Amino acid sequence: MRKRMLKRTALGWMAAILVASTAFGPTSEVANAEEVQPTAVSAPSEPIARTAAPAVELFSVFNPSHLYLDNGSHAITATTGKVTVNAVTSALVVVDSIGITFYVEKWSGSAWEIVGSGSTVGTNNATYYSTTFSKSVTAGYYYRARTKHWVIKNGTYEEGEVISGSVLGI
């Protein structure tokens, strides 16, 4: 992010210097108003948000007294036309079943609405599970991931939940 900001700032300064040297530099030509052709305006390289950005609501709940479920985490990224959620669930011991339930939510401008979900079951007899879930999205809207990380051991079900920050669909 910082590298991107520095690059933009440098490009901005270079453009300003180029414009200034062109406008005020030495020249023997004089342009009449009727000879000046309008310059085409290109579309912005990043999408324009269709709503105001939602408040940051990072959230994670994992009961410290769980006997089997250790932790869960995820990361959400936006690429052209979709968001992808990479998630991991870990158990304290080998469990009978381990998995993640995914929810992709879209910010309407006033509330989060579920636009995609899918449940993934990991392998049996494991302590760790990692997988990915993708959902097609509309550019210009904010999206976030909500994941429920769960395990089953000897008939006991334990669950924890994680909510990400938002990303702008591109």
N, C-alpha and C positions, 0 to 999 in steps of 0.2 A: 504494500500500500504506500509506504514512504517512498520507495523507489519510483513508483508510478507518479506520485505527486511531484517529485524532483524533476522527472522527465517532462511532465506537463509544464512546470514552471520554466524550465530551460527552453522548451519549445516556444512558450509564450514570449520570453525575452528575445529569442532569435527572430520571431515574427515581428515584434515591435521594432527592433533594430532595422530589419529589412524594409519595413514600411517607412520608417523615418528616413533612411538613407535614400530610398526611392523618391519620397516626396520632397525632401529638402536637399538632396545631393545635387552636384553640378549637372546641368543639362542644357542643351541648345535647342530643345524642342519645346513648343508651347502647345498645349492641348486646348481645343475649343470644346465647349460644353456639348455641342451636337456630335462631336467625334468620339466622345467617351462612351464605350459600350458597357452595359451593366454586367456585373460579375455574378455568375450562378452561385447560389448558396447551397452547400452540400448538407446532407442530413447529418445530425450529430452521430458520433461514433458509439455513444452509449444510449440506452433507451431512456426515455423520459418517464418518470414515475407518474402513474395515473391517479395515485392517492398520496396523501401525506404519509411520511414514514411512520410506522407504528412505534409505540414505546418499547424499549428493550425489556423483555420479560424472561431472562434466562432462568431456568428452573430445573431442579433435580431433586428427586426424593427417593432415597434408598434407606430402608429401615435398618439401623445399625444392629438390631437384634435378630436380623434374619439368620437362619441357621445355614442356609445353602447359597443364596444369591449374594454375590460380592459387590458387583458394580456393573454399570453400563454407560456407554458414551456414544456420541455420534457427531458427524460433521456434515453440513449441507453445503453444496456448491451449485452454482447456476452456470449452465452453458446454453448456447443458442437453442431455444425451444424446450428446454427441460431443466429440472433440478434433480440432483442425485444426492442420496443420503447414504453415507457409509457408517455402519454401526457395529458395535462390539458388545457382547454380554459375557461376563465372567462369573464363575461359581467358586465357592470356597472349597468344594469337594467335587468328586465325580458325581454328576446328577443323572437321573433317568432321562430327562429331556431338557433342552435349553433352547431359547428362541427370542425373537424380537418381533413386535408388532409395530408397523410403520404407519404414520399418518402424515400427509403433506397438507398444510393449511395455507390458505390464501387470505391476505388482508383485504377486506372490502372497503376499508376507510373508517370503519367503526367496530368491526368484529372479525375474529378469525373463523373461517369456514373450511371444513374438511373438503378437499378436492381429490384426494387419492389416498388409499390405504391398502395394505396387504400384509398378511401374516406370514412369517417365515419360521419354520421349525428347523432347528439345527439337528445335528447328529445326536443320537442317544449315547449315553455313557461318556459324557464329555465335561470338561471344566471351562471351555471357551468356545464362543461362536462369533463369527464375523461374516457379514454379508452386506449387500448393496441393494437399494431400491431406487428406481427412477420414475419420474412422472413428467409427462408433457405439460408445459405451462404456457401462459400468455405473457408476452413481454410487457414490461411496464407495471406489473403488480408485484407486491412483496409476498414472499413465501417463507414458511418456516417448517421445521420438522418437529414432530412429537413422536417419541419412541417409548414403547413399554418393553422393558427387558424382564424376562421371566425364566424361572426354572421350576422343574417338578422333581421331587425326590421322595420316594416311598409314599406317594399320594399327597404330599405337602406341596402346595403351590405358593411361590413367592414372586413378587413383582416390584419393580421400581420404574420410575418414569423420568424422562429427560425432555426438556423443551429448548430448542435452539434459539439463537438470534435470527433475524430475518435476512434474506437475500433478495435482491431485485431481479426478477425474471428478465432474461435478455433474448 
